[in-house]
Amino acid sequence: MLTNDPKPRTKHAALARPAVGEFGRHELAILGAPCGRIKELVTRLLPRLSATLSVGYVDADHAAGDDAADGGAGGASAILLAGASAELTDKIQFRRVDQRRELDGFSQKEMLAHQSLVLVNGNHFRAQQQIIILDPAKPLDRKLDRLTDVQLILLPEGVRELPEYLLAHFAQKGQIPTMLLEDTEGVAAFIRQWWQLHQPPLRGLVLAGGQSRRMQTDKGRLSYHGQEQRAYAARLLVGVCTDVHVSCRPDQVAELPAGLQPLPDRFLDLGPMGGILSAMQLDPNAAWLVVACDLPFLSAATLRHLAQHRNGAKVATAFQSPENEFPEPLITIWEPRSYAVLLRFLGLGYSCPRKALINSDIELLAAPDPQELRNVNTPEEADEARQELGTEP
């Protein structure tokens, strides 16, 4: 039957997807040299990178593959040979999981989701960006299809010029930085700077969709500074974020003051986690600075301090609560990879963003003025706050 429906029909929801490569959001394949030389370079770089970044490395095991092809165990333990599909071993200093599971575009990202940087042996695997080594023993003329976005060229001893086939391949790209392969500190500094330049933008989110049961009226509509608190919080965020949204229930959209950009909850009845997840669904490639609307003492200086001390290599950057040693989740910068972390906790039956922070690799800061993190949740507390601030309702 023919219809006049102008809307295109799609099989799946039009979701914004995280900008993740083959293994991670920040990944570099290293190719153009024998595998041993690539691994040796990574071994030299790691002590200079791991102080600030959690680094994963991806490689293949030739010996295990050859052994399995000859009828051997291929490195599998007796437990795996007996039929287990996974074996988790606590090595005390580290943990290891061996799995009989195919590597595919989804599992690769999942396995390395906790890494802020992934270095890849490009002889075996692809990555969205690359570092190449001009080793005459491993020419790249047959791997040009893997050189999609080369960031750095490394020159071994005795090599100072690019071969003609690479000059032709890079003709449209422009100048690519070149360094000596043996300059370990220089290469590490380049990677650190490259990582910083690829940090995601910082967007702002005011959480104003709660039921305010203890306050007995909408906390976001209270006034402590001559305007509604949700508008005041948004104005503070403007100073450190590219743009600001106000998380709200769908029924609140029409009542928002002019100039505020509403973000209706898409994850309903989950409290603050629903608002955070809704923002990440909107843009999974941004970091979100989340602020609750019930913080009347919060200042622009404290938000600047949080933004200036942001650690994008962590899942989040948060202030320590003035009441205990735990992180304060409702004035926190949530990095893009926290999206998967929050969804994982939700899948396990937890909707508490603080629990996600406590059990994740985060940057925990002392607040410049802990009193600014005071929540105001009841009419009595609101009256006290106005008296301290010297304002009227």
Backbone torsions as a table, in degrees:
resi	resn	phi	psi	omega
1	MET	NA	131.7	179.9
2	LEU	-80.7	143.7	176.8
3	THR	-131.8	164.5	176.5
4	ASN	-102.6	19.3	-178.6
5	ASP	-66.3	114.7	-177.2
6	PRO	-77.8	-11.9	-176.0
7	LYS	-76.8	130.4	177.4
8	PRO	-68.3	142.0	179.8
9	ARG	-91.8	130.9	179.2
10	THR	-126.2	150.6	-178.2
11	LYS	-77.0	-33.8	-175.8
12	HIS	-124.6	159.3	176.4
13	ALA	-63.7	144.3	-179.4
14	ALA	-84.2	83.1	-178.6
15	LEU	-95.2	141.5	170.9
16	ALA	-72.2	130.0	-176.9
17	ARG	-100.0	143.5	175.0
18	PRO	-60.4	140.5	-179.8
19	ALA	-82.3	72.6	-178.5
20	VAL	-108.5	139.0	-179.1
21	GLY	-81.5	-142.2	-179.6
22	GLU	-71.8	-34.6	-175.4
23	PHE	-127.3	-25.6	-176.9
24	GLY	-167.3	174.3	-179.8
25	ARG	-68.7	-37.0	176.7
26	HIS	-118.5	108.4	-177.3
27	GLU	-141.6	146.5	178.6
28	LEU	-136.9	119.7	171.9
29	ALA	-85.7	135.9	176.8
30	ILE	-110.7	121.2	-178.5
31	LEU	-146.8	167.9	-178.8
32	GLY	105.9	11.8	178.8
33	ALA	-149.7	161.2	175.0
34	PRO	-58.1	154.3	-174.8
35	CYS	-56.9	-39.0	-179.7
36	GLY	-61.8	-37.9	-179.9
37	ARG	-71.3	-35.4	176.4
38	ILE	-64.6	-45.3	-179.6
39	LYS	-65.0	-36.8	177.9
40	GLU	-64.4	-39.7	177.0
41	LEU	-63.7	-46.2	179.3
42	VAL	-61.0	-39.3	178.8
43	THR	-62.7	-36.3	177.2
44	ARG	-71.4	-34.6	-175.5
45	LEU	-76.8	-34.5	-170.9
46	LEU	-55.8	-44.4	179.0
47	PRO	-60.2	-24.8	-178.9
48	ARG	-92.1	-11.6	-179.9
49	LEU	-106.2	-34.4	-169.9
50	SER	-72.1	-12.3	177.2
51	ALA	-67.8	-28.7	-177.2
52	THR	-119.8	-18.0	-176.8
53	LEU	-126.7	144.4	169.6
54	SER	-88.3	113.4	-169.4
55	VAL	-109.7	127.8	171.5
56	GLY	-104.0	153.2	178.4
57	TYR	-127.9	136.8	-178.1
58	VAL	-118.2	126.5	-179.8
59	ASP	-149.6	175.2	174.4
60	ALA	-120.6	153.0	-177.3
61	ASP	-106.0	103.0	-179.1
62	HIS	-62.0	-44.5	-174.8
63	ALA	-62.3	-41.7	179.6
64	ALA	-64.3	-40.6	179.1
65	GLY	-64.7	-42.3	179.1
66	ASP	-65.1	-40.3	-179.3
67	ASP	-64.5	-42.8	178.9
68	ALA	-65.0	-38.3	179.2
69	ALA	-64.0	-28.2	179.4
70	ASP	-90.1	8.3	177.7
71	GLY	94.6	5.5	179.6
72	GLY	-84.0	-173.1	-177.5
73	ALA	-77.7	-18.0	-179.7
74	GLY	63.5	29.4	179.3
75	GLY	88.1	-4.9	-179.7
76	ALA	-72.4	144.5	179.0
77	SER	-77.9	170.6	177.6
78	ALA	-61.3	-32.9	179.8
79	ILE	-65.5	-45.6	178.4
80	LEU	-66.1	-39.2	179.3
81	LEU	-65.2	-28.7	-179.7
82	ALA	-77.3	-13.5	175.0
83	GLY	130.2	-4.2	178.4
84	ALA	-67.0	142.1	177.6
85	SER	-92.4	-12.9	176.7
86	ALA	-154.2	146.7	178.0
87	GLU	-138.7	115.2	177.5
88	LEU	-100.1	124.5	-178.4
89	THR	-121.6	124.4	175.1
90	ASP	-85.0	107.2	179.9
91	LYS	-89.8	14.3	179.3
92	ILE	69.9	-56.2	177.9
93	GLN	-86.7	-19.1	175.6
94	PHE	-158.1	166.5	179.0
95	ARG	-115.9	144.5	-179.3
96	ARG	-130.7	136.0	174.8
97	VAL	-121.0	118.7	173.3
98	ASP	-102.1	131.5	-176.2
99	GLN	-134.3	142.5	168.0
100	ARG	-90.9	85.7	-173.3
101	ARG	-149.1	135.0	179.6
102	GLU	-68.6	142.2	171.7
103	LEU	-82.4	122.5	176.7
104	ASP	-137.6	178.1	-175.2
105	GLY	-62.5	-18.5	179.9
106	PHE	-95.0	-47.2	-177.8
107	SER	-66.2	-33.0	179.1
108	GLN	-59.4	-45.1	179.6
109	LYS	-67.1	-39.8	-178.4
110	GLU	-64.4	-43.0	-176.1
111	MET	-66.3	-29.0	-176.1
112	LEU	-113.2	24.6	-175.3
113	ALA	-64.4	-23.2	-176.7
114	HIS	-88.7	0.7	-178.1
115	GLN	-93.4	136.7	176.8
116	SER	-87.3	-13.3	175.9
117	LEU	-149.5	136.5	176.2
118	VAL	-123.0	122.5	173.0
119	LEU	-99.5	136.8	-169.2
120	VAL	-127.0	135.2	169.3
121	ASN	-71.5	104.0	-175.1
122	GLY	-72.0	-7.7	173.8
123	ASN	-69.4	-24.4	-175.9
124	HIS	-113.8	-30.1	-173.2
125	PHE	-134.3	155.3	176.4
126	ARG	-93.7	159.0	171.0
127	ALA	-146.9	158.8	-172.1
128	GLN	-70.1	-22.5	175.4
129	GLN	-135.0	157.0	-168.4
130	GLN	-136.8	155.2	164.1
131	ILE	-119.2	132.1	-179.7
132	ILE	-115.9	146.9	175.7
133	ILE	-112.5	129.7	-178.8
134	LEU	-89.0	64.5	179.7
135	ASP	-88.4	118.8	-179.4
136	PRO	-57.8	-21.2	-179.2
137	ALA	-76.4	-13.0	-176.8
138	LYS	-140.8	67.8	-177.3
139	PRO	-62.2	154.5	-174.0
140	LEU	-103.2	9.5	-174.3
141	ASP	-63.3	-23.1	179.2
142	ARG	-101.0	6.8	-179.5
143	LYS	-124.8	24.1	-177.9
144	LEU	-62.0	-27.9	179.7
145	ASP	-67.0	-17.7	178.4
146	ARG	-87.6	-12.7	-177.2
147	LEU	-91.5	70.5	-174.7
148	THR	-88.4	-27.3	-177.4
149	ASP	-157.7	71.8	-176.0
150	VAL	-73.7	128.3	-178.1
151	GLN	-100.2	-26.6	-173.8
152	LEU	-154.6	141.6	175.2
153	ILE	-114.4	128.0	-179.3
154	LEU	-108.8	131.3	-176.1
155	LEU	-106.6	116.7	174.3
156	PRO	-70.5	172.2	178.6
157	GLU	-60.5	132.1	178.5
158	GLY	88.4	-5.2	178.6
159	VAL	-113.5	124.4	-178.1
160	ARG	-133.0	-5.5	-178.1
161	GLU	-130.7	149.1	176.5
162	LEU	-79.1	141.1	174.7
163	PRO	-66.5	159.1	-175.7
164	GLU	-58.5	-37.3	-176.8
165	TYR	-66.9	-30.3	176.5
166	LEU	-77.5	-36.9	176.0
167	LEU	-59.4	-41.5	178.7
168	ALA	-68.0	-39.8	-178.0
169	HIS	-66.1	-35.6	-176.8
170	PHE	-95.4	9.7	-173.3
171	ALA	-57.8	-35.9	-176.9
172	GLN	-90.1	-9.0	-174.4
173	LYS	-85.3	-29.4	-174.5
174	GLY	93.6	-168.0	-174.5
175	GLN	-71.7	128.6	175.7
176	ILE	-107.7	131.9	180.0
177	PRO	-56.0	142.6	-179.6
178	THR	-127.6	136.6	178.9
179	MET	-140.3	164.6	175.3
180	LEU	-78.1	137.9	-178.8
181	LEU	-58.3	-34.6	-176.4
182	GLU	-81.1	-6.3	-179.9
183	ASP	-81.2	75.3	-173.7
184	THR	-59.6	-47.7	-177.9
185	GLU	-65.1	-39.7	179.0
186	GLY	-64.5	-42.3	179.4
187	VAL	-66.1	-42.2	178.6
188	ALA	-62.8	-41.0	178.3
189	ALA	-63.9	-39.3	177.2
190	PHE	-60.9	-45.3	-178.2
191	ILE	-64.9	-40.8	178.5
192	ARG	-62.5	-43.4	179.2
193	GLN	-66.5	-41.9	176.9
194	TRP	-58.1	-42.2	-179.7
195	TRP	-64.1	-43.8	179.8
196	GLN	-62.0	-41.2	-179.0
197	LEU	-66.3	-20.7	-178.5
198	HIS	-101.6	15.5	175.3
199	GLN	-65.9	141.9	-179.3
200	PRO	-70.8	157.2	177.9
201	PRO	-67.1	162.7	-179.0
202	LEU	-109.7	116.6	177.5
203	ARG	-109.4	159.3	-175.3
204	GLY	-110.2	146.8	178.9
205	LEU	-140.9	121.9	173.3
206	VAL	-95.8	123.3	178.2
207	LEU	-85.3	109.5	-175.7
208	ALA	-137.3	24.8	-175.3
209	GLY	-106.4	12.9	-178.0
210	GLY	-74.5	168.8	-179.0
211	GLN	-84.3	-16.5	177.2
212	SER	53.5	43.8	-175.7
213	ARG	-64.8	-41.2	-179.1
214	ARG	-69.8	-32.8	-179.5
215	MET	-77.5	-22.0	-179.9
216	GLN	67.6	8.3	172.5
217	THR	-157.5	162.3	-175.6
218	ASP	-62.9	115.2	-178.3
219	LYS	-62.5	-32.0	-178.9
220	GLY	-67.8	-20.4	-177.7
221	ARG	-95.6	-3.6	176.4
222	LEU	-69.5	155.6	-178.6
223	SER	-121.0	125.4	174.2
224	TYR	-121.4	-16.4	-173.8
225	HIS	-132.6	29.1	178.2
226	GLY	82.4	8.0	176.2
227	GLN	-155.4	164.6	179.7
228	GLU	-58.2	144.4	-174.5
229	GLN	-63.0	-33.8	178.9
230	ARG	-67.4	-33.2	176.1
231	ALA	-73.1	-37.2	178.9
232	TYR	-64.4	-44.7	179.1
233	ALA	-63.0	-39.7	178.3
234	ALA	-62.6	-39.6	179.7
235	ARG	-64.6	-37.1	177.0
236	LEU	-63.6	-40.5	-177.2
237	LEU	-69.1	-28.4	-179.2
238	VAL	-56.5	-30.6	-176.8
239	GLY	-70.9	-17.2	-176.3
240	VAL	-127.5	-6.4	-174.9
241	CYS	-118.2	156.3	179.3
242	THR	-68.4	-34.6	175.3
243	ASP	-159.4	171.4	-174.3
244	VAL	-136.7	134.3	173.4
245	HIS	-115.9	155.3	175.2
246	VAL	-112.7	114.0	177.7
247	SER	-73.1	128.7	-176.0
248	CYS	-151.8	165.9	171.8
249	ARG	-73.4	153.8	179.4
250	PRO	-55.0	-33.6	-178.4
251	ASP	-75.5	-7.9	-179.9
252	GLN	-93.4	-11.9	-172.0
253	VAL	-56.8	-46.2	-174.3
254	ALA	-67.3	-22.0	-175.2
255	GLU	-96.4	-1.1	179.4
256	LEU	-65.5	141.0	177.0
257	PRO	-59.4	151.1	178.7
258	ALA	-58.1	140.1	178.7
259	GLY	97.8	-16.2	177.6
260	LEU	-90.5	140.1	-176.6
261	GLN	-99.6	108.9	-175.0
262	PRO	-76.7	147.1	171.3
263	LEU	-130.2	90.4	-178.9
264	PRO	-61.0	140.6	179.5
265	ASP	-60.4	132.6	173.7
266	ARG	-103.6	-21.7	174.1
267	PHE	-104.8	101.1	-168.9
268	LEU	-89.3	151.3	173.6
269	ASP	60.6	33.1	178.1
270	LEU	-116.6	6.1	-179.2
271	GLY	67.6	-147.3	-177.6
272	PRO	-57.6	-34.5	-179.5
273	MET	-61.2	-34.6	178.2
274	GLY	-62.6	-39.7	177.9
275	GLY	-67.5	-42.1	-180.0
276	ILE	-64.9	-45.7	179.7
277	LEU	-64.7	-34.6	177.9
278	SER	-63.8	-39.6	177.4
279	ALA	-65.2	-41.1	-178.9
280	MET	-71.2	-30.3	174.2
281	GLN	-68.0	-37.1	176.8
282	LEU	-62.4	-46.7	-179.5
283	ASP	-144.0	93.1	-179.9
284	PRO	-77.9	-0.4	-177.8
285	ASN	-107.7	12.8	176.0
286	ALA	-117.4	155.6	165.6
287	ALA	-88.7	143.9	-176.9
288	TRP	-117.5	120.8	172.6
289	LEU	-88.0	110.4	-172.7
290	VAL	-102.3	131.1	179.3
291	VAL	-133.6	131.0	175.3
292	ALA	-73.8	154.0	-177.2
293	CYS	-84.9	0.3	-176.9
294	ASP	-107.1	37.2	179.8
295	LEU	-119.9	72.6	-174.3
296	PRO	-67.5	-18.9	-178.6
297	PHE	-89.5	-5.9	-177.8
298	LEU	-63.4	139.5	-178.4
299	SER	-119.6	162.6	176.4
300	ALA	-63.7	-33.4	-179.5
301	ALA	-63.6	-39.9	179.5
302	THR	-67.4	-38.5	177.0
303	LEU	-66.8	-38.5	176.4
304	ARG	-63.0	-40.0	178.4
305	HIS	-60.8	-42.7	179.3
306	LEU	-63.3	-46.1	-178.9
307	ALA	-66.3	-38.7	-179.2
308	GLN	-68.4	-27.8	-179.5
309	HIS	-103.4	16.7	176.7
310	ARG	-59.2	133.5	175.5
311	ASN	-115.1	97.1	-177.1
312	GLY	-69.0	-10.9	177.1
313	ALA	-79.8	-10.5	180.0
314	LYS	-99.3	170.5	176.2
315	VAL	-67.5	-35.6	-178.0
316	ALA	-160.2	162.5	171.9
317	THR	-121.3	122.1	-173.2
318	ALA	-137.3	158.9	171.7
319	PHE	-88.0	147.0	172.1
320	GLN	-73.9	138.0	179.0
321	SER	-62.6	139.1	177.1
322	PRO	-68.6	-12.2	-176.8
323	GLU	-96.2	-20.9	-179.0
324	ASN	-158.6	-170.0	-177.0
325	GLU	-88.3	2.7	-174.3
326	PHE	-85.2	156.6	177.3
327	PRO	-71.7	150.7	177.2
328	GLU	-95.6	105.3	-169.9
329	PRO	-74.5	-17.9	-172.7
330	LEU	-100.5	18.5	161.7
331	ILE	-145.9	77.8	-167.7
332	THR	-144.1	147.2	169.8
333	ILE	-95.3	114.4	178.3
334	TRP	-97.4	115.2	179.9
335	GLU	-74.9	162.5	-176.7
336	PRO	-54.5	-37.2	-177.2
337	ARG	-73.6	-6.7	174.3
338	SER	-72.1	-17.5	177.5
339	TYR	-56.5	-51.7	179.7
340	ALA	-65.7	-34.2	178.9
341	VAL	-63.2	-47.8	-179.2
342	LEU	-64.7	-40.2	178.0
343	LEU	-64.9	-36.1	178.2
344	ARG	-64.5	-44.0	178.1
345	PHE	-64.6	-39.0	177.9
346	LEU	-62.8	-40.2	178.4
347	GLY	-64.9	-25.1	177.3
348	LEU	-88.6	0.4	176.2
349	GLY	95.3	19.9	-179.3
350	TYR	-119.1	127.9	178.5
351	SER	-113.9	22.3	-177.3
352	CYS	-99.5	110.3	179.7
353	PRO	-63.9	-28.5	177.7
354	ARG	-64.5	-39.9	178.3
355	LYS	-61.5	-38.6	177.4
356	ALA	-63.6	-40.2	178.9
357	LEU	-67.1	-44.4	-177.4
358	ILE	-59.5	-34.5	-175.1
359	ASN	-103.0	24.5	179.0
360	SER	-131.7	167.3	178.8
361	ASP	-83.6	99.7	-175.5
362	ILE	-123.7	164.7	170.5
363	GLU	-96.6	117.8	-176.9
364	LEU	-108.7	120.6	-175.4
365	LEU	-110.7	150.6	168.0
366	ALA	-83.6	131.7	-180.0
367	ALA	-69.5	138.9	176.9
368	PRO	-55.4	-39.3	176.3
369	ASP	-136.2	97.3	-176.1
370	PRO	-56.5	-25.7	-178.8
371	GLN	-65.2	-21.3	179.1
372	GLU	-70.1	-13.8	-179.0
373	LEU	-91.5	8.6	-179.4
374	ARG	-66.9	125.6	172.8
375	ASN	-83.7	144.1	175.8
376	VAL	-116.5	110.8	-169.6
377	ASN	-119.4	-11.9	-177.2
378	THR	-128.0	160.8	177.0
379	PRO	-57.0	-37.7	179.8
380	GLU	-65.5	-42.7	178.4
381	GLU	-66.1	-35.4	178.3
382	ALA	-64.6	-41.9	177.8
383	ASP	-63.4	-41.2	178.4
384	GLU	-63.6	-41.0	-179.4
385	ALA	-63.2	-42.2	179.7
386	ARG	-64.5	-37.9	178.7
387	GLN	-64.5	-42.0	179.5
388	GLU	-67.5	-36.2	-179.1
389	LEU	-84.2	-12.9	-179.8
390	GLY	71.0	36.8	-178.1
391	THR	-122.3	165.9	177.4
392	GLU	-107.2	159.1	178.2
393	PRO	-59.1	NA	NA
